[in-house]
Amino acid sequence: MSNPPSRARLPVFLQQAFNLRREEVAPVLIAALFFFCILTALMLLRPARDALGMARGIEAIRWLFVGTAVVTLAVNPVFGWMVSRFRRLHFISATYAFFALSLCGFWALLMFVPGAVGERSGQVFYVWFSVFNLFVTMVFWALLADRFSSDQGKRFFALIAVGGTLGAIFGPWLAKTLAEPLGTPNLLLVASGFLVLAIVCAWLLVWIRPDRCGAHADAPAARAEEAERIGGSAWAGLRAVFASPYLLGIAGYVVLMTVMATFIYFTRLHMVAAAEADLDARTALFGNIDMWTQIAVLALQVALTGHIIRRFGLAVALAALPIATAIGFVGLAIYGSFTVLILLEAANRALQRGLTRPAREALFTVVGREDKYKAKAFIDTFVYRAGDVIGAQTEGALVRLGLALGGLVSVVVPLALVWAALGIWLGRAQQKRSGAAD
C-alpha cells in the first residue's frame, strides 16, 4: 500500500524542485544520460590534450587555435551536406560514429606504431580533439532544441546540463583511475565506448515522445516525423546567420563568450607552466584542476538549476555570465593565486553550464528546423573557434606588451558590458519569437 503514494509523491517533488511534469521525466533522464556520456568521453581526454598542446610552448597553442578554426570551417559544409541528405538520427549517429572510429585509429597508432607519435602527431590530436569537442556537444544541443519546445527548454535544459557536469567530474576521475592499470592508449577506447552509448541515448530520446505528443503518442507518429529529411543547401547555415539579425546576435554573443573563455584558458596555462615543468606533472595538475572545478560547478549548478531562467527570464540568465566574468578577472588581477583562478573557472563554468548554456540553447528553440542544425553548427563550431583565435591573439599581444593580467582587465570589462547588453537583447528577442509562435 505504500508504493502508490511514493510514486505519486515523486512527480510532485520534481514539479516543485525542477518544474518537471510526470510525462517529461523519462525524456529528461535520457537526455541527461546522453550528456553524461558525451562529457565523460571529452573529459577523459582533455588533460592529455592540454599537456600535448603545451609540448612546444604556449605560443604554439595560439596557432593551433588558428588551425582548429580553419578545420571547423572546412568541416561545416560536409556536416551541412549530411543534414540535407540524411535523416536526423542517421546524420547524428554518423557524426558520433566518425569520432568514435577516429579514437580507435589514434589507439591503433599509439599501440602499434608508437615511434610515429611525436610533437606533430600531438598537435594533430590537439586540433582533432578541439573539433571533436565542439561537434559532439553541438549535435547534442541541436537535437535537444529540435526535440523539446521553447517552454520545455527554459524549464529543464539546466537540469539536463547537470548530467553533463556529472560526466565532467566522472571523466577525470575515470582517467586517473584507469590510466595506470589500462595505460593511456586504452583510455581512447573507453572514450569511444561512451560515444557509442551516446548514439543509443539519441535514438531513445527521439523515439520516447509522450511529453510532446500527449499520452496517446505512438511509434508511427514518431517514425513519420523522423522520416522527414531537412533538405536545403550545405551552405544554408552560413547564409542564414548573416541574413538574420537574431542569429547574428547569437553569433556575436558566442564570439564574446569564447574570447573571455580563452583569456581564462591562457591565464591557466601561464600559471601551470610557471608551477610545473614536467609533462606528466602538468597533466596531473590539469586533471586535478578540472576535477575540483567540476565539483564546484555541480555544487553551484544544482542550486541554480532552472530557477533564475524561470523567475527572471533568458535576458538575465544570458547577462549573468558576462558580469561574473568581469568581476572574476578583477579579483584574479588583484590576488593572482591558483585559488582565485579555480574560483574564477568554477564560477565561469557553473554559470556557463548551469545557466548561460541552457539559456543560449533555448534561443534555438524558436528558429526553423534547418537553422537548428546548420546555422547552429556554423555558430557553435567556426564562430566559436574564431572567438578562440581572437582571444588567443589578443592575449598574446597583451603579454608581448608586458601588460599581463592588468592589461586583460582593461579589455575584459568593456567587452563584458557589450556582452551583457547583447545577452539582454537576445533574451527579449527570444521571448517575442516564442510568444509569436504560441
C-alpha positions in Angstrom: 0.0 0.0 0.0 3.0 2.3 0.4 4.3 2.1 -3.2 1.5 4.1 -4.9 1.7 7.1 -2.6 5.5 7.1 -3.1 5.1 7.1 -6.9 2.6 9.9 -6.6 4.9 12.0 -4.4 7.8 11.8 -6.9 6.3 13.9 -9.6 5.1 16.5 -7.1 8.7 16.8 -5.8 10.0 17.1 -9.3 7.5 19.7 -10.3 8.2 21.8 -7.2 12.0 21.5 -7.5 12.5 21.5 -11.2 9.1 22.3 -12.7 9.1 18.9 -14.3 5.9 17.0 -15.3 5.4 13.3 -14.9 5.5 12.6 -18.7 8.7 14.5 -19.1 10.7 12.5 -16.6 11.9 9.8 -19.0 13.0 12.1 -21.8 14.8 14.4 -19.4 16.6 11.5 -17.7 17.7 10.1 -21.1 18.9 13.5 -22.3 20.9 13.9 -19.0 22.4 10.4 -19.5 23.2 11.4 -23.1 25.1 14.5 -22.0 26.8 12.5 -19.2 28.2 10.1 -21.8 29.5 13.0 -24.0 31.2 14.9 -21.2 32.7 11.7 -19.8 34.3 11.0 -23.1 35.6 14.6 -23.5 37.0 14.9 -20.0 38.7 11.5 -20.2 40.9 13.1 -23.0 41.1 16.7 -22.1 44.1 16.6 -19.7 46.2 14.8 -22.3 45.1 17.3 -24.9 46.2 20.2 -22.9 49.6 18.6 -21.9 50.3 17.6 -25.6 49.4 21.1 -26.8 52.0 22.7 -24.4 54.8 20.4 -25.6 56.1 23.2 -28.0 55.1 26.0 -25.7 52.2 28.3 -25.1 52.8 30.3 -28.2 52.3 27.2 -30.4 48.8 26.8 -28.9 47.8 30.2 -30.3 48.5 28.9 -33.8 46.8 25.6 -33.1 43.7 27.7 -32.4 44.0 29.1 -35.9 44.3 25.6 -37.4 41.3 24.4 -35.5 39.2 27.4 -36.8 40.2 26.5 -40.4 39.4 22.8 -39.9 35.9 23.7 -38.4 35.2 26.0 -41.4 36.1 23.2 -43.8 34.0 20.6 -41.9 30.9 22.8 -41.8 29.8 22.3 -45.4 30.3 18.5 -45.0 28.1 18.5 -42.0 25.6 20.7 -43.8 25.5 18.2 -46.7 24.8 15.4 -44.3 22.0 17.3 -42.7 20.5 18.0 -46.1 20.7 14.4 -47.4 20.2 12.1 -44.4 17.5 11.6 -41.8 18.1 13.2 -38.4 19.1 10.1 -36.4 21.3 9.0 -39.3 23.5 12.1 -39.5 23.6 12.3 -35.7 24.7 8.7 -35.5 27.2 9.1 -38.3 28.8 12.1 -36.5 29.4 10.3 -33.2 30.5 7.1 -35.1 33.1 9.0 -37.0 34.6 10.4 -33.9 34.4 7.0 -32.1 36.3 5.4 -35.1 38.8 8.2 -35.0 39.6 7.4 -31.4 40.1 3.8 -32.4 42.5 5.0 -35.1 44.5 7.0 -32.6 44.6 4.0 -30.3 46.0 1.8 -33.0 48.7 4.4 -33.8 49.7 4.5 -30.1 49.7 0.7 -29.7 51.2 -0.5 -32.9 53.3 2.5 -34.2 54.4 4.3 -31.0 57.6 5.6 -32.8 55.4 7.7 -35.1 54.0 9.6 -32.1 55.7 12.9 -31.6 55.2 16.7 -31.4 53.5 16.8 -34.8 51.0 14.0 -34.1 50.4 15.6 -30.7 49.4 18.8 -32.5 47.1 16.8 -34.8 45.4 15.3 -31.8 45.0 18.7 -30.2 43.2 20.1 -33.3 41.2 16.9 -33.8 40.1 17.0 -30.1 39.1 20.6 -30.4 36.9 19.9 -33.4 35.6 16.8 -31.7 34.7 18.8 -28.6 32.6 21.3 -30.5 30.8 18.9 -32.8 29.7 16.3 -30.3 28.3 19.0 -27.9 26.7 21.0 -30.8 24.9 18.0 -32.2 23.6 17.1 -28.7 22.1 20.6 -28.1 20.8 20.8 -31.6 18.8 17.6 -31.1 17.5 19.0 -27.8 16.4 22.2 -29.4 14.6 20.2 -32.1 13.2 17.6 -29.6 11.9 20.0 -26.9 9.7 23.1 -27.1 10.7 26.6 -26.1 8.9 26.3 -22.8 10.5 23.0 -22.0 13.9 24.3 -22.9 13.5 27.1 -20.4 12.2 24.7 -17.7 14.7 21.8 -17.8 17.7 22.4 -20.1 19.5 23.5 -17.0 18.5 20.2 -15.3 19.8 18.2 -18.3 23.1 20.1 -18.1 23.7 18.6 -14.6 24.1 15.3 -16.4 27.0 16.8 -18.3 28.6 18.2 -15.2 28.5 14.7 -13.6 30.2 13.4 -16.7 32.8 16.1 -16.5 33.5 15.0 -12.9 33.4 11.3 -13.7 35.7 11.6 -16.7 38.8 12.9 -15.0 38.3 10.5 -12.1 37.9 7.6 -14.5 41.1 8.7 -16.4 43.0 8.9 -13.1 41.7 5.5 -12.0 42.3 3.6 -15.3 45.4 5.3 -16.6 47.8 3.1 -14.7 46.1 -0.3 -14.9 45.0 0.1 -18.6 47.5 2.5 -20.0 46.8 5.9 -21.6 46.2 4.5 -25.1 43.3 2.3 -23.9 41.6 5.3 -22.4 40.8 6.2 -26.1 38.8 3.0 -26.4 36.9 3.8 -23.2 36.0 7.2 -24.5 34.9 5.6 -27.8 32.6 3.3 -25.8 30.9 6.3 -24.2 30.3 7.8 -27.7 28.5 4.5 -28.7 26.3 4.8 -25.6 25.6 8.4 -26.7 24.2 7.1 -30.0 21.9 4.8 -28.1 20.7 7.6 -26.0 20.0 9.8 -29.1 17.8 7.1 -30.6 15.9 6.6 -27.3 15.4 10.3 -26.9 13.8 10.6 -30.3 11.5 7.6 -30.0 10.2 8.3 -26.5 7.9 11.2 -27.1 4.9 11.3 -24.8 5.8 14.7 -23.5 5.5 16.2 -27.0 2.6 14.2 -28.4 0.4 13.6 -25.4 -0.5 10.5 -23.6 -1.6 8.7 -26.8 1.7 9.2 -28.7 2.6 6.2 -30.7 5.6 4.9 -32.7 4.1 5.6 -36.2 3.8 9.4 -35.4 7.5 9.4 -34.3 8.5 7.4 -37.4 6.7 9.8 -39.7 8.5 12.8 -38.3 11.8 11.1 -38.3 11.4 10.0 -41.9 11.4 13.7 -43.0 14.7 15.0 -44.3 15.7 18.6 -43.6 17.0 19.2 -47.1 18.4 22.6 -48.3 21.9 23.6 -49.2 25.1 22.6 -47.5 26.0 26.3 -47.0 22.5 27.3 -45.8 23.7 27.7 -42.2 26.3 30.3 -43.1 23.9 32.3 -45.2 21.2 32.1 -42.5 23.5 33.6 -39.8 24.3 36.7 -41.9 20.8 37.1 -43.1 19.1 37.0 -39.6 19.8 39.7 -37.0 18.7 37.2 -34.4 21.2 34.5 -35.4 23.9 37.1 -36.0 23.3 38.3 -32.4 23.7 34.7 -31.1 27.0 34.5 -33.1 28.2 37.8 -31.6 27.3 36.5 -28.1 29.3 33.3 -28.7 32.3 35.3 -30.0 32.5 37.4 -26.9 31.9 34.4 -24.7 34.8 32.4 -26.3 37.1 35.4 -26.2 36.6 35.6 -22.4 37.0 31.8 -22.0 40.2 31.9 -24.0 41.6 34.6 -21.7 40.9 32.3 -18.8 42.4 29.3 -20.6 45.7 31.1 -21.4 45.9 32.5 -17.9 45.6 29.0 -16.6 48.3 27.8 -19.0 50.7 30.5 -17.9 50.2 29.7 -14.2 50.6 26.0 -14.7 53.7 26.5 -16.9 55.2 28.5 -14.1 54.3 25.9 -11.5 55.3 22.7 -13.3 57.9 21.9 -16.0 57.4 18.1 -16.3 54.8 16.8 -18.9 53.4 14.2 -16.5 53.2 16.7 -13.7 51.4 19.2 -15.9 48.9 16.5 -17.0 48.2 15.6 -13.4 47.8 19.3 -12.4 45.4 19.9 -15.3 43.4 16.9 -14.3 43.1 18.0 -10.6 42.1 21.5 -11.6 39.4 20.1 -13.9 38.1 17.6 -11.3 37.8 20.1 -8.4 36.5 22.8 -10.7 33.7 20.5 -11.9 32.8 19.6 -8.3 32.4 23.3 -7.6 30.4 23.6 -10.8 28.0 20.9 -9.7 27.5 22.5 -6.2 26.6 25.8 -7.8 24.7 24.3 -10.7 22.3 22.3 -8.5 21.4 25.5 -6.6 20.8 27.5 -9.7 19.1 24.9 -11.9 16.3 26.4 -13.8 15.2 28.9 -11.1 16.8 32.0 -12.5 15.6 31.3 -16.0 12.1 30.6 -14.8 11.9 33.6 -12.5 13.9 36.3 -14.3 13.9 35.0 -18.0 16.6 34.4 -20.5 17.8 38.0 -20.6 19.0 37.9 -17.0 20.4 34.4 -17.5 22.4 35.5 -20.5 23.7 38.7 -18.8 24.8 36.9 -15.6 28.0 35.3 -17.1 29.5 38.5 -18.6 29.1 40.3 -15.3 30.5 37.4 -13.2 33.5 37.0 -15.6 34.4 40.7 -15.3 34.3 40.5 -11.5 36.4 37.4 -11.5 39.1 38.8 -13.7 39.3 41.9 -11.4 39.8 39.5 -8.4 42.4 37.5 -10.3 44.3 40.6 -11.2 44.4 41.7 -7.6 45.3 38.4 -5.9 46.8 36.2 -8.8 46.7 32.8 -7.0 45.6 29.3 -8.0 42.8 29.5 -5.5 41.3 32.6 -7.2 41.9 31.0 -10.7 39.9 27.9 -9.6 37.2 30.1 -8.2 37.0 32.1 -11.4 36.9 28.9 -13.5 34.3 27.3 -11.2 32.1 30.4 -11.3 32.5 30.7 -15.0 31.7 27.1 -15.8 28.9 26.9 -13.3 27.2 29.9 -14.8 28.0 28.8 -18.3 26.8 25.2 -18.0 24.1 25.7 -15.3 22.6 28.9 -16.6 24.0 30.5 -19.7 24.4 27.4 -21.8 20.8 26.2 -21.2 19.6 29.8 -21.9 21.7 30.0 -25.0 20.4 26.7 -26.3 16.8 27.8 -25.6 17.4 30.6 -28.1 17.5 28.0 -30.9 14.1 26.5 -29.9 12.3 29.4 -31.8 14.2 29.1 -35.1 13.5 26.8 -38.1 14.5 23.2 -38.1 17.2 23.7 -40.7 18.7 26.6 -38.7 18.7 24.4 -35.6 21.3 22.1 -37.2 23.0 24.1 -40.0 23.2 27.7 -38.6 23.8 26.3 -35.1 26.7 24.1 -36.5 28.3 27.2 -38.0 27.9 29.3 -34.9 28.9 26.6 -32.4 32.0 25.4 -34.4 33.6 28.0 -36.7 32.2 31.1 -34.9 33.2 29.6 -31.6 36.7 28.8 -32.8 37.0 32.3 -34.4 36.4 33.7 -30.9 39.2 31.5 -29.6 41.6 32.8 -32.3 40.7 36.4 -31.5 41.1 35.8 -27.8 44.4 34.0 -28.1 45.9 36.6 -30.4 44.7 39.5 -28.2 46.0 37.8 -25.0 49.3 37.1 -26.8 49.6 40.7 -27.9 49.0 41.9 -24.3 51.6 39.5 -23.0 54.2 40.7 -25.5 53.4 44.3 -24.5 54.1 43.3 -20.9 50.6 44.1 -19.7 49.6 40.6 -18.4 46.6 40.4 -16.1 46.3 44.2 -15.7 46.0 44.6 -19.4 43.4 41.9 -19.6 41.2 43.6 -17.1 41.2 46.8 -19.2 40.0 44.7 -22.2 37.6 42.4 -20.3 35.5 45.0 -18.5 34.3 46.9 -21.6 33.8 43.7 -23.6 31.7 42.3 -20.7 29.4 45.3 -20.8 28.8 44.8 -24.5 28.4 41.1 -24.0 25.8 41.6 -21.2 23.8 44.1 -23.3 23.7 41.7 -26.2 22.5 38.9 -23.9 19.6 41.1 -22.7 18.6 41.9 -26.3 18.7 38.2 -27.3 16.6 37.2 -24.3 13.9 39.7 -25.1 14.0 38.7 -28.8 13.6 35.1 -28.0 10.6 35.9 -25.8 8.9 37.8 -28.6 9.5 34.9 -31.1 8.2 32.4 -28.6 5.1 34.4 -28.0 4.5 34.8 -31.7 4.9 31.0 -32.2 2.5 30.3 -29.4 
